[in-house]
Amino acid sequence: MSPRIAVLVPCYNEEAAIGRVVADFRAALPEAKIFVYDNNSRDLTMQVAAAAGAVVRSEPLQGKGNVVRRMFADVDADVYVLVDGDDTYHAASAPALIDKLVTEQLDMVNAARISQGEAAYRRGHVFGNWLLTTLVATVFGKRTSDMLSGYRVFSRRFVKSFPALAGGFEIETELTVHALEMRMPFTEIGTPYKERPPGSTSKLSTFKDGFRILFMIGKLVKEERPLKSFGIAGIVLALISLIVAVPVFVTFYETGLVPRLPTAILAAALMILAFLSITCGLILETVTRGRREMKRLAYLTYPAPSKDGP
């Protein structure tokens, strides 16, 4: 039995593009079931998607992350294709992405964007993607060059073990870090990326969503690398404490007195905070390890993807 394939398309005001997206994926993957989840669109996105032959559902909680969480929970399949509904991604690449996932028994194949024109990829987005991808690679490991791609293929065991806590466009960051932290087998394949069709506008704000993604990276570092984050904070506090304490020690050495009592108290307080920070990091590192083990056990309850299906 062939694996069941589901194409998941989160949408918000994509009336101009969604019909083409559904048609292209129906042509590329005739055996797949296409789901379009509408996120409070104010245009005819739902009607156009339904007319094109997609299964249309809605998610009232605003934000791409909320839609992805709902899709991952509702849809049951063996292979999942997640793609934006803006008609910028290459549907014809889907069979190759799926074949790579199934043949090599991977959990994720990321479609790295290869721009087909200057209008496809705004300069601010190019720089932001590079910066954020580099930050994640520095902390969690470099295994992808396009962390913010909205076109990916997943195994069932990835989808059903993914907590999906993000609410907005930072969901791509969470997807990548989940794969890295679980040490899942995944790879990346370059695919064409084109500009939006006329009438379709980007919902991604370069600065607003960029800062949200940056905040998500910081949050994930704190949660997944607590010893590193709290340890660095502790070292910084300890260094400040030593700098503040130097004049106090010099005066005490020369006179045997401590005339700068407030400074001495400040230095001692900073050093105590430094030790507390490092201690918190050690405790939270143990908690994080236990949580990671639980996610791993949930992940292992599902079989690896196979050409023969489940």
N, C-alpha and C positions, 0 to 999 in steps of 0.2 A: 504494500500500500504506500503510495506516494505521500510525502509529508504535507500536512495542511498548511497553506500559506495565507497569512492575513496581511493586507496592506492597510496601515493605520495613518490617517491623514487628519491632523488637527487643523482647524480652520477658524479664521475670524475675518469677516468681510472680504472674502475671496471670490465674489461672484464672477469677476472677469477671468479668473484662472482655473477654478476648481473643475469645470467641465472638461477642459483639456487634460488636467492631471488624471482624472478618473479614466478618461478614454485612453490615454497613453499607457497607463498601468494595466488596463484591461487587455490592451493589445500585447503588451510585453509579458504579462503573466495571466493568460486566460484561465488558468486553473485556480487563481487566487480569489479570495473574497475581499472586497474593498470596503473599508469602514471610514466614513467621514464623520468626525465629531465636531459639531458646531459650538463655538464659544461665544454665544450672545451676539451673533452677527446682526447688523442692522440693514443688510441688503438681502438679496435672493440666493445666498450661498446654499442654503439647505435645499431649496427647490431645484436649483441647477444641478447639484450633486445627485439628488434623487433621480432626476430626469436622465442623468448620464449612467445610471445603473448602480450607484453605490448604496450601501446600507447606511442610512443617515441617523445619527443620534445627537444628543445635545448634552453639554456640561455647563451648568450655570455658574460655577465658580470661575471667575475670570483669571486667565493666565495659562500659558502653554504647559507649565508644569502640572497644573491641576488637570488639564485635559489628558496629558500623557498618563498620569496616575490612574485616571478613570478608564482609559483604553486598556492599559495593562491589566487592570482588575477584571474588566468585563469580557474581553475577547479571549477565546480559547483556540490556540493553534500550535503548530510545531515550529513554524518559522514566522517571524514578524518583520515586516518592512515598515519602518517609520520614515515618513517623508513629509515635508511642509507642503501646504496646498497652494503655493504661489507660482507654480509652473516654472521654477528655475532649475530644478534637478532633472537628471537624465533618466527617464523611465526605462529606456532600452538597456541600461546597465544593470537593472535589477536581476535578471537571470544569472549573470556572471557573479554578482555579489552573493546570491543565494547558493550557487554552485560552490563557491569558495567556502562558505560557511559550512555546508553539509559535507563536502568532500574531505575537508580537513578537520571536521568536528570542532569548529570554533564556536564561541559564544557571541561574538560581535564582529561585524565587518563594517568599518567606518568608511563612508564614501568621501574622500578628500576632494575638495572642490578645485577644479581646474578652470579658471575663468575663460569664457569665450568672447569677452569684450570688456572694454573699460567700464561700461555702464553697469555691468553685472555685479561688480564688487567695489563698493565705495572705499576710498583710500582710508578713511577713518576706521572702517570695519576691518580692513586688512591689517592695519597696525594694531588695533585692539585685539584681534584674533591672535596675532603673533605674540603680543605681550602676555595675554592670559594663558595661552598654550605653553609659553616658556615658563611662566610661574608654576603651573601645575606640573610640568616636566621636571622642574628643579626639585620640587618637594616629593612627588609621588613616582617619578620615573618617566622617561621619554619613550613613548611607544606610539604616538600619533602626532601628526603635523598640523591637523585641522580639528582641534577639539570642539569647535562650535558648529560643526557641520550638522545640518538638520536632516540628513539622509543616512540611515543606518539599517543594518539587518541584524536581528537578534535571534538567539535560540530561545526555546521555551524556558529553559532553566535560568537564563539571564533574566527574562521578563518577570518570572514568578518569584525570584529571590531579590528583586530590586525594590527597595523601600519607597522610592519616589517621594521625597520630602519637599523638593523645590516647588515654588508656586508659579514662576514665570520662565523667562528665557534662560535662566541659570540651570535649567534641567539638563542641558547638554553637558555642562560641567559635572553635574552629579552622575550622569551616565558614565562618563569617562573615568572619574575617580572610583566609582563602584567597580568597574572592570579592573582597574589597576590595583586596588586594595585587595580584591578577591583573587588576584593573580590569574585571571581568566585567560584562556587562549583567545586572542583576537588579533586582527590585522587591519590594514588600511589599503584601499584601492583608489586610485585617482579616477574621478568621473567628471564629465563636462558640466559646467555651471554657466547658465545664461542669465540675461537680464529679465526682469519681470515683463509680462505682457502689458500693453496699454490699458489703463484703468485700474491696475493693481498697484497698491502702495505698500511700502515696508512698514511694519509695526514695531520694528526694532529701533530704539533710541540709542544712538552711539554712546552718549554720556550716561544717561539714566540707567539703561540696562547694563552698560559697561561697569558702572559702580556696583550694581546689584550682583553681577557675576563676580566681581572682585571681592565683595563682601561674602559671597558663598564660598569662594576659595579659602578665605580666612576662617570661615566657620568650619569647613571641612578639615583644614589643617589642625584647628583646635580639637576637633572631635576624633580625627583619625591619627593625629600625631601629637597627642597631649604632652608627652614628655619633652618633645622638641620645642613646642610653643611655650609651655610653662617654664621649661628649662632656660630658654633664651631670655624670657622675662626675668627669671631669677638671677641670671648672670648679669643682666643690665642693672638690676637693683643693687646687686652686690658691688658692682664697680662704682656706681654712684655713691654708695655708702662709704667705700674706701676713700674716694676723692673728698667727700665731705669730712671724713674723719682725720685726714692727714694733718690739717692745721691744729686740730685738737691734740693729737699725739705729739706734734712738734713742740707746742706750748707746754704740755705736761712734761716732756723730756727736759726742757730748758729750765722750767720753774718749779715743777712738781705740783702745779695747780691746774685746775680745769675751769678757767674763767668763762669759757663758751659752753655753758651747760645746755642751752637749747640745741646748739649744733651737735653736741655729743648725743643727746637724746634722739635727734633726727637720724644720725648715722646708725645708732643702734636699732631704731625702728625700721629703717630701710634694710638692714641686714636680716632682721627677723622676717620681714616680708619676703626677702629673697629665699630664705630657707623654707618658708611656708609655700611659696610658689613651686619650688622644686619638689617638695613633698607632695603637693597636689598633682603635679605632673606624674610622679611615680605611681600614685594611687589610681589616677585616671587611665594610665597606660595599661594597668591590669584589667580595669573595667572594659576598656576598648578591645583588648585581646579576647576577652570572654564574649563580647558582642560580635566580634569578627568570626569567632568559632561558631556561634549560633547561625549567622548568615551563611557560613560555609556549609553547615549541616543542612540548612533549608535548600541551598543550591544543589547539593548532592542527592536530594530526593527525586530529582528529575533526570532522565537519561540524556546523553549527548545527542545532538542532531544527527539524523541518519537519512540517507536517500530512501530507505524503506519505511520511513515514518516511525511512529512509536512502536 
